[in-house]
Amino acid sequence: MKTNQFSGVFTALATPMQSGEVAYADLEKLIAHQLEGGIDGLVSVGTTGESPTLDHSEHIEVIQASVKAAAGKVPVYAGTGSNSTNEAVMLTQRADKAGADGFLVVAPYYNKPSQEGLFQHFSKVAECTEKPIILYSIPSRCGIEISVDVTARLYEKYPHVCCMKAAEGSCDKVTEYVRALGPDYAVMSGDDALTLPFMSSGATGVISVASNLVVSPLVQMVRAANNNDYATARATFLKYHPFFKAIFTEPNPVPIKYALKQAGIITSDEVRLPLSSITAETCAALDPILAELGLVNA
């Protein structure tokens, strides 16, 4: 499995909503914004896409709509993780039929399986498709992380399980992945505010929330880093770092949806409960950053 496809910036797409329903016209606008900015790939219905509160029909419909809007110009990876192995397998199979180019599969959350349980869980998902799978380790949300040993076992047995979205907050963990798994295994940052540090440790890009709005500058930043031009990459990273931090002052995707609305890319920043609307305090902190960066719709 060639993993050079896992390089650059992949946007973890928000799912626009209005009056309780998915706003498909806004989703098309959002993806058009991605393509115009030169994005390298898209991830549909991950956590940023509010996967926990989309029902199964909506989940697959959003993936289908994303594939259609991307029109083969960039790969579309589908979030199909679950804390139920049977559900993860089912979603992966349905997303495969819907045209996804591969899958993002998060570690099971809440039930906190052992590392052997993780291996068996991901093995079942791997056995239901031949398309590439990105593992997603984010202990702050799941309560567990995916060990380097389990990652290596999966890669050895299932070569299409060939990328890790690393959101453990640790450059050391990224280094361990890179050293243990070798140059043909891809590691991508799962945290915008750590993209450049992670790339200095061997990551090849980022699965980004910020790139919902800021596309071309982040694509150029990651490209520069992959070309060992860290002076150029660092200048962009430092410029946008306040934005990276600000969009996580409330649970994702609440702030990024607000920013997208302020920029005129989507018409509503609506989220589904148990997420709640952005607070006035966060707006007051975020608005000057958006204005300074020229991200507000004139």
C-alpha positions in Angstrom: 0.0 0.0 0.0 1.5 3.3 -1.1 1.2 5.9 1.7 2.4 9.0 -0.1 -1.3 9.6 -0.5 -1.3 10.5 3.2 0.7 13.7 2.9 -0.4 17.3 3.0 -3.6 18.7 4.5 -6.8 16.7 4.8 -9.8 18.7 6.1 -11.9 17.1 8.8 -15.1 18.6 7.3 -17.7 20.2 9.4 -21.3 19.1 8.6 -23.4 22.3 8.0 -26.9 22.2 9.5 -29.9 24.4 9.5 -33.3 23.9 11.2 -32.2 20.5 12.5 -31.3 19.1 9.1 -28.1 18.7 7.2 -27.6 21.7 4.9 -26.4 20.1 1.8 -26.1 23.3 -0.3 -23.7 24.7 2.4 -21.8 21.4 2.3 -21.3 21.8 -1.4 -20.1 25.4 -0.8 -17.7 24.2 1.9 -16.2 21.6 -0.4 -15.9 24.0 -3.3 -13.9 26.3 -0.9 -11.7 23.3 -0.1 -11.0 22.5 -3.8 -10.4 26.2 -4.6 -7.8 26.3 -1.9 -5.9 23.3 -3.2 -6.7 20.9 -0.4 -5.1 17.4 -0.6 -7.9 15.3 0.8 -11.2 15.4 2.8 -12.5 13.5 5.8 -16.3 13.3 5.9 -18.2 12.7 9.1 -15.5 12.5 11.6 -15.9 14.1 15.0 -15.7 17.6 13.4 -18.6 16.4 11.2 -20.7 15.6 14.3 -20.8 11.9 13.6 -22.1 11.1 17.1 -25.4 12.9 16.4 -26.0 11.9 12.8 -28.1 8.8 12.3 -26.9 6.1 10.1 -28.8 7.3 7.0 -27.5 10.8 7.4 -24.0 9.5 8.0 -24.0 7.7 4.6 -25.8 10.5 2.8 -23.2 13.1 3.9 -20.5 10.8 2.7 -22.2 10.4 -0.6 -22.7 14.1 -1.0 -19.1 14.7 -0.1 -17.9 12.2 -2.7 -20.1 13.8 -5.3 -19.0 17.4 -4.5 -15.3 16.4 -4.6 -15.9 14.9 -8.1 -12.8 12.8 -8.0 -10.5 15.8 -7.6 -9.3 14.8 -4.2 -9.8 11.6 -2.1 -12.6 11.5 0.4 -12.1 9.4 3.5 -15.1 8.5 5.7 -15.3 8.5 9.4 -16.6 5.0 10.3 -15.4 4.4 13.8 -17.6 3.3 16.7 -17.3 1.8 20.1 -19.3 -1.2 18.7 -17.2 -3.3 16.4 -20.3 -4.5 14.5 -21.4 -0.9 13.9 -17.9 0.1 12.8 -17.9 -2.8 10.3 -21.4 -1.9 9.0 -20.5 1.8 8.6 -17.3 0.9 6.8 -19.1 -1.4 4.4 -21.8 1.2 3.7 -19.3 4.0 3.3 -17.3 1.8 0.9 -20.4 1.3 -1.3 -21.0 5.1 -1.1 -17.7 5.7 -2.8 -15.3 6.6 0.0 -11.7 6.3 -0.9 -10.8 5.0 2.5 -11.7 5.3 6.2 -10.9 7.0 9.4 -11.5 4.7 12.3 -11.2 6.1 15.8 -10.3 4.0 18.9 -13.5 2.7 20.6 -14.6 5.2 23.2 -16.3 4.8 26.6 -16.0 1.1 26.9 -12.2 1.3 27.2 -11.1 -2.1 25.6 -7.6 -3.6 26.3 -4.9 -3.3 23.7 -5.8 -6.8 22.6 -9.4 -5.7 22.2 -8.2 -2.8 20.1 -6.3 -5.2 17.9 -9.2 -7.5 17.4 -11.6 -4.5 16.8 -9.5 -2.9 14.1 -8.8 -6.3 12.6 -12.5 -6.9 12.0 -12.8 -3.5 10.3 -9.7 -4.2 8.2 -11.1 -7.5 7.0 -14.2 -5.9 5.6 -12.5 -3.7 3.1 -9.4 -3.5 0.9 -9.3 0.3 0.9 -6.9 2.2 3.1 -7.6 2.7 6.8 -6.4 5.6 8.9 -6.3 4.8 12.6 -7.2 7.6 15.0 -5.7 7.8 18.5 -7.2 10.5 20.6 -7.2 9.6 24.3 -8.7 12.9 25.4 -12.0 11.8 23.8 -11.7 8.0 24.0 -10.1 7.4 27.3 -7.5 5.1 25.7 -4.7 5.5 23.2 -3.7 3.0 20.5 -0.3 1.6 21.4 2.7 1.5 19.0 2.7 -2.3 19.3 -0.9 -2.7 18.2 -0.3 -0.3 15.4 2.7 -2.3 14.2 0.8 -5.6 14.5 -2.1 -4.3 12.5 0.2 -2.9 9.8 2.1 -6.2 9.5 -1.1 -8.2 9.1 -3.1 -5.7 7.2 -0.9 -3.5 5.0 -3.9 -1.2 4.1 -4.1 -0.1 7.8 -1.3 2.3 6.8 -1.8 5.7 8.5 -2.2 7.1 12.0 -4.0 10.3 12.9 -2.0 11.1 16.0 -3.9 13.3 18.5 -2.2 12.2 21.7 -0.5 15.6 22.1 3.0 14.1 22.1 5.9 14.6 19.8 7.5 11.6 21.5 4.6 9.3 20.5 4.9 10.5 16.9 8.6 9.7 17.0 7.8 6.2 18.3 5.4 5.6 15.5 7.9 6.7 12.9 10.8 4.7 14.3 8.8 1.5 14.8 6.8 1.5 11.6 9.3 2.7 9.1 9.1 5.2 6.2 6.2 3.5 4.3 3.8 4.1 7.2 2.3 7.5 7.4 1.6 9.6 10.5 -0.5 12.7 10.3 -1.1 15.3 13.0 -4.6 15.3 14.6 -4.1 18.7 16.2 -3.6 22.0 14.2 -1.6 23.6 17.0 0.9 20.8 16.9 1.2 20.2 13.1 4.7 21.7 12.7 6.2 20.1 15.9 4.8 16.8 14.8 6.2 17.2 11.3 9.6 17.9 12.7 9.3 14.4 14.4 8.3 12.7 11.1 4.6 13.3 10.5 3.7 14.0 6.8 0.8 16.4 7.3 -2.4 17.1 9.2 -6.0 16.1 9.3 -7.1 19.6 10.1 -10.1 21.5 11.6 -8.6 24.9 10.8 -8.5 24.1 7.1 -12.2 24.2 6.9 -11.6 27.9 6.7 -7.9 28.5 6.1 -7.0 26.2 3.1 -4.3 27.5 0.9 -1.9 28.9 3.6 -2.0 25.6 5.5 -1.5 23.6 2.3 1.6 25.7 1.5 2.8 25.5 5.1 2.8 21.7 5.1 4.2 21.5 1.7 7.1 23.7 2.8 7.7 21.5 5.8 7.7 18.4 3.7 10.3 20.1 1.5 12.4 20.9 4.7 11.8 24.6 4.3 10.9 25.1 8.0 11.6 28.8 7.9 8.7 29.3 5.5 6.5 26.8 7.3 7.2 28.3 10.7 6.2 31.8 9.6 2.7 30.5 8.5 2.4 28.4 11.6 3.1 31.3 14.0 0.8 33.6 12.0 -2.2 31.2 12.4 -1.4 29.7 15.8 -3.8 32.0 17.7 -6.6 30.8 15.3 -5.6 27.2 15.9 -6.0 27.7 19.6 -9.1 29.9 19.5 -11.1 27.3 17.5 -10.7 24.8 20.4 -11.7 27.1 23.3 -15.1 25.4 23.1 -15.9 21.8 22.0 -15.2 21.2 18.3 -16.9 22.0 15.9 -18.7 24.9 17.6 -16.0 27.6 17.0 -15.1 26.5 13.5 -18.7 26.6 12.4 -19.0 30.1 13.8 -15.9 31.1 11.9 -17.2 29.6 8.7 -20.5 31.5 9.1 -18.6 34.8 9.8 -16.6 34.2 6.6 -19.8 33.7 4.6 -19.0 30.1 3.6 -21.9 28.5 5.5 -25.2 30.2 6.4 -25.7 28.8 9.9 -23.4 27.8 12.7 -26.0 25.4 14.1 -24.8 22.3 16.0 -26.8 19.4 17.5 -27.3 18.8 21.1 -25.5 17.9 23.4 -23.3 20.5 21.7 -24.6 24.0 22.3 -24.3 27.3 20.5 -21.1 29.4 20.8 -20.9 31.7 23.8 -20.6 35.5 23.6 -17.3 35.3 25.4 -15.8 33.0 22.8 -17.2 35.2 20.0 -15.5 38.2 21.6 -12.2 36.4 21.7 -12.5 34.9 18.2 -13.8 37.9 16.3 -10.6 40.0 16.5 -8.5 37.0 15.4 -10.7 36.4 12.4 -10.5 40.2 11.5 -6.8 40.4 11.9 -6.3 37.4 9.6 -8.7 38.8 7.1 -11.1 35.8 7.5 -14.3 37.8 8.0 -16.7 38.2 5.2 -16.6 41.8 4.0 
